[in-house]
Each structure stands twice: as structure tokens, then as C-alpha cells.
Amino acid sequence: MDKLSLFTHFTNNIVTRKTLQGLTAYCSTCKKSRLEVALELALGYRSDACWKCRAAAKFVGAVLDRGAEAFNVTMDELREKFKDAYWRKGLASVIKGIAHFGVRKPFVPGAPFQVVWDVTYACNLRCKHCYATAGKALHDELTTDEALDLINRLDRLGVTIIAFSGGEPLVRKDIFELTSYAAEKGIYVAVATNGTLITEEKAKEMKENGVGYVQISLDGVKETHEAFRGIKGCFDRTVEGIKNAVKAGLFVNVSMTVTKFNYEDVPAVVELCEKLGVNWFMHYNFIPTGRGREIVESDIAPEQREELLKWLYKKNYSSNISLLSTAPQFARVALQCQGEIVPTHFYNVNAGERLRELAEFIGGCGAGRFYFAIKANGDIQPCVFFPLKVGNVREDDLEELWLHNHVFEDLRDKDLLEGCGSCSYRYVCGGCRARAYNYFGDYLKPDPGCVNNRKWWERVKEYELYYISGKSKRCC
């Protein structure tokens, strides 16, 4: 039995899991999740804690020792990796996931690694593909007090990253009150923006108020981008925003939703990103939701997506930036290219010989598994592109929702998938569940954008009534 199998056997043991479950509660004395406190003690980042957290640290330390051995890392490497609070939150979520779900393929953490929160639907652009149909703020968007309370609840749940999105989040007047409050909790703070409002002063203000990561949308060369975004002059303002964000020392990701309209622009945008000194370029799948339903014919064919993913993967080895994709097929392409990188939605993992082993744990669609989305009015969805309400923050217990919601449970079980569930790459990929839902009204249907699902791409036209009716075959 190899080291990983031994670790899996140890952690899936009912005694181990029950013991870990007992450590997942919030400690009112230490004012943190008991797991987080135990990790800080076990890794040497703190010495003071209540006796319950000190006792928990001994058991958590034993789990860390076994995990480090299974994945061929040293405790010193773990200490270095988890010196930042948000990384420890992530590790606590991993351990909590083992407690509640066991070691399974693909892996499910005990709390979302990331929550994408549309804090407003007010926006200064009119993008053709906007999933939120943004423009004006909703009448029932969360107030400042409600938003601060929600950050407290996401912290207690164990969320590692909050990505403030929209609409355009920078038009919300209290945005920096929210970002700074989240950062004080040890949560990693990201902002997804169109970039047009990021002056030098605004970039500094973002940095000073806890923002560590900024995602800026750029959908092609100037003519293409402005046609897509609906406002003349927005390209130059976006590029200036990228420059200002880079200059301020923010981690900058440039995202590009690829369609038939801008497919040929990808190399030029990547080259521009390299020149601007950003950290990441991320290809976003086009998903026909929101205003995107009006341009459904702009989706690229499966063969085009396949060639794009192959190009992006190979380009990673020569580029000075990381190239990523939200398409789950990217991990399958990596295996078929026999490279050493596992591409995920969060980062590219240099896995070497452990490529397939790690890919089956961390690869694939993360909707309802690694993250969920919150609308401006508090509605909860599996992801921002997945308009299926599973709850609302004003009404629901977030912990209960994450652990037991049946939609999330379905999305985590790749063996349930139609078509994709019989694919040997289902744990690595499993297709985009939002695309299945928006094309067929059923999140367990195949993703029609994969070359292995070509017959489903041909059948897309048969399902046009779904766009008209908006009726789903599955609900919460």
C-alpha cells in the first residue's frame, strides 16, 4: 500500500473522521475556528490557546504529519507555505472536508475555498455576455450592516477567499469598508472589475484596504473589446487600470471570455498581458446566461475550445505569466499533453509525477464543491453562471447549506453525470455544470463544449425552447 493509500485509509477511518468533526466547531474563547487555532499551534504560529484547542492541536499535528508524508512534503515546507492566515484557513477547510466528506475524488473541502459575491448590479458598462444583466442596482441589495454580518458568517464557515464582483463592485460606496473588514478576518480578498475605474489613487486605495488580487476583464484587441463591452474608449481605460493595478503591487489576473467574435484575438491579448507584467491570463468559458442568452450563437465549437486549451497549456512553458482556464477540460488536456502542471481554476500546480493523482482530487468543475456564489440580494447559487437558487443568506444557515444541500451533493458526485459520468476523466474534468444547466436545463447533462460530447453539441439547437421558457428540469 503506497503512502497516499495509507493516508486515505487513516483519514477515512470512522474514528479519525468523528474525532476531526469534533474539532470543527468555533471556539468562543480563542475567537476562531478550533481547527484554525489547532493548526496555528501545530505549525508553531502561536503558543497561547484554551486547553481544548491545545488538545486539538495534538491530533491535528498527527494528521499533518501523515499528510505531509503522503504528499512528499516536509513539515518545514508546510510551515513556510501556511505562514499566511488565508492559507491556514484553506488548510483548515481541507481537514474539515476530510472530517465531513472523507478523502474522495474529486475532493470536497469543509467550506468553500472561494465565495464570489456580486455586491451590486450597478455597472458603468453594458457587456453583451454579462451573466448578471448588470446596469442598475437592485432595490433589495444587502445593506452595509447586512454585508458586514455576512462577512462574519463566511469567516465562521471557514471561507478562504471572498471575491467581490458585480456589476462593477468599485461603484459601491462602502466597498472598501467591506474589503478591509474581510482582510482583518484573515480572508484573502479579491475584486473582479472591468478596470475602467482603477486610477493610480484607486489602485493604492485597494491595496491599503486589504485587496490582494484583482481580476480585470479584457475581451480582445481595442475594436473587439469595445464592441463587446458596449462603451467607446473603455479599452484604453481598462489597459490603464491594469497598469495601475500592477504598479500598486496587486496580484493581477486578466480574464477573457472567449467567443467566435474574439477567438482570433487570444494570442494578442496574451502578448499584451506579458508586456503589462500581469500575473495571470485566464480564459473564461462563454456560458449562455444573463445577457449571454441573447448571443448564444457566439459560443465556440468543441474543436476550437480543444485547440485553444492545448495552445494555452503549451504556452505556459514559455510565457512569463501563468495561463489558466475556467474550462474543466483544461486538466484533461494537461494529462493528454503529458506535462507536469495540473491547471485548476485557482492556480497551476506543478505536480510532476503526481499529475494524475493530484488532478483527480483537485481538478474539475468547482461549482458547489470548491465555491458558491452570492447575488447582490443574498441569493446563493452554485456559481455566478449557474442561475439556480439554492438558498439566501438572509434566511439560511450557511454551514448546513454547504454540508447538506442536495444540489451541491449532486454536483460533487461525478458518477451521477450523464455522458461525462462514464468518461475516464470524470474526476479530473466532469465538464462545466453551468454550461450543462444553461444549455439543457439539467446540471447533470453533458457539457456540450467538449470534443468527447460532440453529439450533444449537435443537439444544442434542439433545446432552444429552454432559452425561451427558462424552465429547468432540476431545481433546489
N, C-alpha and C positions, 0 to 999 in steps of 0.2 A: 504494500500500500504506500503510495507516494505521500509527500508532506501535505499537499493540498487536500488529498482524500482524508488523511488523518485529522487535519484541522476541521474539515467539513463534518466528519464523524463526531468529533468532540463538541463542536458548536451546535449541531443538530440534536444532540442528546437532550432528552426532555428535562433532565436535572439542570444542565447548563442553561437552557433557554428559560426555564422557570426562575432560576437564580437571577439571570440578566433582566428578566421582566420586572423583578422586584426592585431593580436599580434604576428604572426609567422614570421614576416619579420626580417631581420638582421638589427641591429642598428649600423649605421656607427659612431655614436657619442660614444657609450659605447663599441664598438668593439666586440659585441656579439649578439647572438640571443636575440631579445627583450623578449622572453619568459624566457630565462635563467636569464637575468637581473632581470625581474619581480619576478622570484622565489627567487633569492638571496635577494631581498628586502623584500618579503613577509615572508621569513623564518628567516630574521634577520642576514644574512651573509654579507650584505653591506648596506651602507647608502647613498652613492653618486650615482647619475644617472641622465640622462636627464629627462626633465619633461614628455616626452612620456612614458618612461619606468616606472617612478613613478606612472603615471596614470594607466598603465597596471597592476602594482603590486596590486592595489586595487581590480581589477576584478579577477585576478589570486588568490588572497588571499581568495576571496569568494568561488571560485571553490575548493580550497584546503580544506576549512572548511567543505564543503558539502561532498567532497570525503572522508575525514577523518571520518566523522560521518557514512557514508555509509559502510565503511570497518572496523569500530570499532577500530580506532586508534586515538591517541591524537595528537595535534599539536606538543607537545614536542617530541613525538616519531618520528614524521615526521622530525623535525629539527635534531634529532640525526641521523636518517637514511640517510638524504641527506646532511650531512656535507661535503662529498667528492664531488668534482666537477663533476666526471663522473656519480654519482648517480643523480645529479641535471640535467645533460644532459638527462639522461633516463627519469626523471620525465617531463622535458620539451617536450620530444618526445611523452610521453603519452598524455599530454594536446594537443599537436599539432595533434595527432591522433584523439582525440575526435573532434577537430575543423573540420578536413577534412573528417573523416570517421564515426563519431559518436561512441557511445558505442555499440559495436556489438560483436557477438560471431562467431568465436574467435576474439579477439581484434587485431586491426591493428594500430601500432604506426605511428606517423607523419614522422619518419625517421627510418632507420634500427637501431635496438639496436646494431647489430654487422655486420661488414663487414669483410669477410675472404678474404685476399688479398695474392695471390700467387706472391710474389715479384720476384721470379726466378724459373726456372725449372732445374737449375743445382742441382745435388744431388750426394752424395757420396755412396748411397746405390742403390739397384735395386729391390725394393719390388714388389712381384708378383701381389699385388692388387692395385698398385698405380693409383689413378684416373687421375693423371697428366701425366702419362707415362714419368716421370722425368728422367733426366740423364744429358743432356746438356742444357745450357741456350738458349733461343730463340734469334734470331737475332734482334727482334723488341721489346724487353722488355723495360719498361719505364725507362728513364734516371733518374738520381738523381733529376734534376730540375723538371722533369715531376712528379716524385713521391712526392716531397715536395709540388708542386702546388695541387696535388690530395689530400693530407692531408688537405690543406686549404679548399678545396671544400667539403670534407667529414665533416669537422668541421662546416662549414656554413650550411650544410644539417642537422646537429644535431646528427650525428653518435656517439653512446656512447662508443663502443668498436671497435678497429681495431685489428684483429688477423693476424699477419704477418706469412705467410705459404709458401709452395713451392710444389715441390722441397724441398731443405734444405735452409731455409732463412738465416741461420748463415754463409753460404758461400758467401752471397752478401756483397761486401766490404763496402757499405755505410749503412748497416742495422741499426747500432746504431745512425747514423745521422737521420734516419727516425723514429726510436722508440722514441728518445729523443724529436724530434720536435713534434710528436703526443702527447706525455705526457705533453709537455708545453701547449698544447691547451686544457688540461683538459680531454683528451680522455684516456680511460683505454686501456693499451697496453698489448697484449698477443702475444706470439710466439709459433707456432706449429712446433716441431722439432723432429728428430729421436733421439736426445740426445747424439749422439756419439761424438760431438764436445764440449760438455759442461764440460770443465775443471773447477777447482776451480776459476781460474782467469777469465774465460769466464762467469761464473755464476755471479761473482761480477760485471763484466762489464755490464752484462744485467741489474742487479739491479740498477747500477749507471746511466743507460741510459733509465730509465723510464719504463722498463718491469716490470709488476706486476704479470703476470700469464704466466706459461709455460706449454704447453701440450707436453708430451713425449710419443711416441708410443712404446708399448711393447706387442708383439703378441704371447706370450706364454712362456713356460719354455725354457731353452737355446737352445736345439736342434730344437724345433718348431720355435722359433723366428728367428734363423739364417737361417733355410730353407726358411722361408717366406720372409726374408729381403735380402737374396742373398749374404751376406758377412760373412765369418768366423770371429769370435771374436767380432762381433758387439753387442752381448748380454751383455757381461761384460762391454763394453764401455758405453752402454745405461744405465745400472744399476748404473755405476759410475757417469754418467751425472745426473741421478735422485738424487743421494746422494748429489752431489754438488749443485744442484738447491735448494734442501731442506735446506741445510746448509747455503746458501746465503739468506734465508728468502723469497724466491719466493713462490707464490701460485702454487702448483704443481698438475697437473692432468695427470694421466697415462691413455692413451687410448689404447683400444684393439679391433681390427676388428675381430669379431668372425665368423669363418667358420667351416666347417666339420673337417678341419685339426687341429684346436686348441680349439674346443668346450670343451673338457675334461680338458683343462688347466686353465679354468677361475677361479676355486677356488684357485688354487696355485698362480696365478697372483695376485688375491685379497689379499691373505695372505701375499705375498711379499710386496705389496703396504702398507699394515698395518704396517709391520715391518720397512719399509723405512720411514714412517712418512709423506707420501704424503697427500694431502687434499682430492683429488677425484680419483675415478676409474670410467672411462666411457667406457661402451660397445658401440662400433660403429657397425651399421648395415653394412654387406657386400653389396656393390652395384656394379653390373657388368658394370663398365665404365672404360675407360683408359685401363691399362694392366689387370684390373679385368675382362674384356671381355674374356680373354683367359682362365680363371679358373671359368667360370660361374657355373660349376657343383659343386663348393665348397660351395655354399650357403646352410645354414642350413634349415631344414624343418620348417614349421609353428609351429608344436608341440614342436620342440626343442627351438625355439625362445620364445614360451609361457612359457615353464618351466624355461628357463634362466631368463626371466623378473620377474617371480614370485620369483625365488631364490634371485635375486638382490634386489627386493623390501623388502622382509622379512629380508635379511641380513643387510639392512640399520638400523634396530632397535638394532642390536647387535655389529655392526662394529664401529671402532673408526675413520672411514673415510666415506665420502658420496659416494654412488654408484649411478651412473646415466646411462642413455642410450640415444642414438640418435633415437631409435625406438619410433615412436609416440604412439605405443600400450602400452608403459610403463604407461601412465596416465590412460588408461582404466583398466589395471591390478591393479593399485593402488585403483581405485574405487571398483573393484570387491573384493579386499582384505580387504576393509573397514578399511583402515589405516587412518592416519592423515596427510600424506605427499602427496603433488602434485609434482611429478617429472617432470621437464622440461629440455630442452637442456642446460639451463644456471645454474640451481641450483635446489635443493629440497626445496620446500616451505612447511613449517609446517602450514597447513591450518585448522586443527581441524575440527570443524563442518561445515566450509565453503568449504570443499573439492570440492564437485561437482561444486558449484557456481564459485569458482576461476578457476577450471580446464577448464571449458567451455570458459573462457576468455583467459587463457594463455597457454593451452595445445595444442598439435597437431604439425604437421609439420610446421616449421617456414620459409621454402623456399619462398622468395618473400613477406614474411609477417613480420618476425622479422629480417631477414637478407638477404643479397645477397652476391655474390662472384665476385671478380675481378681477371682475369687472368693476367699473367705477361706482356702481350701485351696490357692490358687495356680493354679487352672484359669483359662484365658484364653478369653473369649468375644468375639464382635464388639461386643456391648453388653450392659448388665445385663439387658435384657428379652429377650435372644436366647440361650436356653439350648442353645447348640451349642458344645461344647468343641473348640477348635482347637489347644490346647497346654496346657502347665503350666509355670509359672516355675521349678519345681524341676528341670525336665528339658530345657527348650527354650532355644535361642539367640533372644533377642528380636528382634535385628536381622534374622536370617534369616527369622523368622516374619513380620515386618512387610513385608519386601520380596518374599517368595515364596509365602506361604501361599495355596493355591488358593481357599479360601472368601473371603478378603479380595480376591483378584483378581476373583472373580465379582461381589462387592458393589460394586466400583469401576467396573465396566463397565455403564453404564445401558442400553446397546443390547441386552444379554442378557435384559432383563426381559420377562416375558410380559405383554402388555397395556400396562403402563407404558412398555415399551421403544419402542413406536410413537407415544407421546404427544409432542407438540412441546415439552412442558415437562419432559421426562425428565431433562435435565441440571440444571434448576432444582429439581426435586422428586424424581421417581422413586419416590415412595411410601415408607412405612416398612417396611423389610425385616424388622424384628422382628414386625410385625403379619402380614405375609405368612407368615412362618415359623410363628408360633403358631396362625394360623387354618388353614393348609393344609399345614404340614409341609414347605414348599418356599419358600426365601427369594427365589426368582426369580418367584414368583407375584405377581399384583397385590395392592396394599393395598386391602382391601375398604372402607376408610373414606372413599375419595374419591368425589365425585359423578360423576366420569368412569368409575368402576368399579361403578356401581350393580348391574349384573347379578351381580357377584361378591359383593356384599353379600347379595343374594337367595339365593346358593348356599351361604352360610356354614353353614346348617343341614345341608346335605348332607355336611359334613365333620366332623360331631360325633364320629365314630368316632376322629378324630385325638386329641381330648381324652382319650378313654378309653384308647386304646392308647399314646399318647405317641410313636408311631413317626413318624420323619421320612423324607421322600423324598430328603433330601440330608444328607450328613454331612461331617465334616472329612477 
